[in-house]
Amino acid sequence: MISVKDFYDCLKSSNIDFFTGVPDSLLKDICNYITDVTPKKNNIIAANEGGAIGLAMGYNLASSKIPLVYMQNSGFGNTINPLLSLADQKVYSIPMLLLVGWRGEPGVNDEPQHLKQGLVSEELLKTINIPYSVISNDSSDFENIIKNAMETVNNKQTPYVLLIRKGTFEPYLLKNKIITDYDLNREDAIKKIIDLISDEDIVVATTGKTSREVFEYRVEKGMGHEKDFLTVGGMGHANQIALGISIAKPERRVFCIDGDGAVLMHTGSMGIIGDIKPKHFKHIIINNGAHDSVGGQPTIGFEINFGKIANAFNYKDVFSIKSLCEFDKVFDSFCNSIGPSLLEIVVNKGARKDLGRPTISPKENKINFKSFIK
Ligand SMILES: Cc1ncc(C[n+]2csc(CCOP(=O)(O)OP(=O)(O)O)c2C)c(N)n1
């Protein structure tokens, strides 16, 4: 395995001093190290991966230095537009190094949402003609790989991808943790929500541990999974899936259980919810101020006011829960409000170590969910 310090030092000696991206579970150790040792203004956790390409472009335009952009291959799709229509050699030709976590690599066991993306990751890079190299835990020559990559980046003025295999980096735990002391964590909030909604209610859960915790709580309660759509991929789009359901089934209550990182990824979607105004649309943001599912790197969730954003986007009502004692009362008002309404639940980050993964396939989930909605 490669030590995160050695890898980082090698990037620094290649004159890289600006980092941006969206964290990834497979890159969590190097992302944690970058977060701990880089001045805040030189490591920007972006709203989405496309935004990170924009930030990297701007930094390069103004400094002529090579920036580094990190992401999971799930997020590579978000970069295609700015990469191909701006940074590409055929347009502005902006040099940058991309560190992409290779989830779903063929032959490596992974979750369904990563299989297609992982299968086509190399083909995709070849098709869009972005040079790349693969780095794995036995890449003792990683310094040479980075050196060669930097030569190509500089000589050809092009984006260059380092595709990182699972298990490449030695473990590194984030030290600069934001410690909070709320009554609840995400799983406590999810349990309360499921206990308080009715049997007819539809749930759409966001990407990451939220969907996994919803799944496990249904198991714990001896219930089926037909009421829940698990947005296992497509981070940031759960609320638009929920909106589509609300439009087709205007009399049903639809609860979207979202995350702060996910909402921030495509915040404009909230404006569409506010514009369409589905009466029974219940938007819940569980705000832990972090990308908890992939290592706990901070978001701006604790520094902004989601309620004011929802108001400005024409939601009809906004609610907030910060403690257990107010939960039932506020949740009741939220349920009785005319939507679209927003409920922000502020929680500590963190999850159970033994949290499992859905044991039914996405297709099974779809079939059961569709018959429940019908
Ligand atoms: C487009 C995209 N980028 C990155 C990821 C990796 N990823 C999965 S969950 C997650 C964090 C989600 O954060 P948040 O919505 O705040 O929920 P939390 O994990 O904190 O509960 C990330 C970055 C992804 N699945 N898709």
PDBQT file of the ligand as one rigid body, heavy atoms in Angstrom, charges set to zero:
ROOT
HETATM    1  C1  LIG A 401     -21.752  12.144  -8.228  1.00  0.00    +0.000 C 
HETATM    2  C2  LIG A 401     -21.196  11.441  -7.030  1.00  0.00    +0.000 A 
HETATM    3  N1  LIG A 401     -20.146  11.979  -6.405  1.00  0.00    +0.000 NA
HETATM    4  C3  LIG A 401     -19.624  11.368  -5.300  1.00  0.00    +0.000 A 
HETATM    5  C4  LIG A 401     -20.179  10.214  -4.831  1.00  0.00    +0.000 A 
HETATM    6  C5  LIG A 401     -19.606   9.513  -3.601  1.00  0.00    +0.000 C 
HETATM    7  N2  LIG A 401     -20.481   9.728  -2.439  1.00  0.00    +0.000 N 
HETATM    8  C6  LIG A 401     -21.407   8.818  -2.044  1.00  0.00    +0.000 A 
HETATM    9  S1  LIG A 401     -22.255   9.283  -0.672  1.00  0.00    +0.000 SA
HETATM   10  C7  LIG A 401     -21.365  10.722  -0.583  1.00  0.00    +0.000 A 
HETATM   11  C8  LIG A 401     -21.568  11.703   0.563  1.00  0.00    +0.000 C 
HETATM   12  C9  LIG A 401     -22.958  12.159   0.712  1.00  0.00    +0.000 C 
HETATM   13  O1  LIG A 401     -22.967  13.218   1.644  1.00  0.00    +0.000 OA
HETATM   14  P1  LIG A 401     -24.316  13.716   2.289  1.00  0.00    +0.000 P 
HETATM   15  O2  LIG A 401     -25.365  13.873   1.265  1.00  0.00    +0.000 OA
HETATM   16  O3  LIG A 401     -24.027  14.898   3.146  1.00  0.00    +0.000 OA
HETATM   17  O4  LIG A 401     -24.763  12.477   3.177  1.00  0.00    +0.000 OA
HETATM   18  P2  LIG A 401     -24.000  11.777   4.410  1.00  0.00    +0.000 P 
HETATM   19  O5  LIG A 401     -23.107  10.759   3.813  1.00  0.00    +0.000 OA
HETATM   20  O6  LIG A 401     -23.272  12.836   5.183  1.00  0.00    +0.000 OA
HETATM   21  O7  LIG A 401     -25.111  11.174   5.206  1.00  0.00    +0.000 OA
HETATM   22  C10 LIG A 401     -20.433  10.829  -1.626  1.00  0.00    +0.000 A 
HETATM   23  C11 LIG A 401     -19.517  11.975  -1.832  1.00  0.00    +0.000 C 
HETATM   24  C12 LIG A 401     -21.295   9.702  -5.526  1.00  0.00    +0.000 A 
HETATM   25  N3  LIG A 401     -21.925   8.576  -5.135  1.00  0.00    +0.000 N 
HETATM   26  N4  LIG A 401     -21.775  10.322  -6.609  1.00  0.00    +0.000 NA
ENDROOT
TORSDOF 0
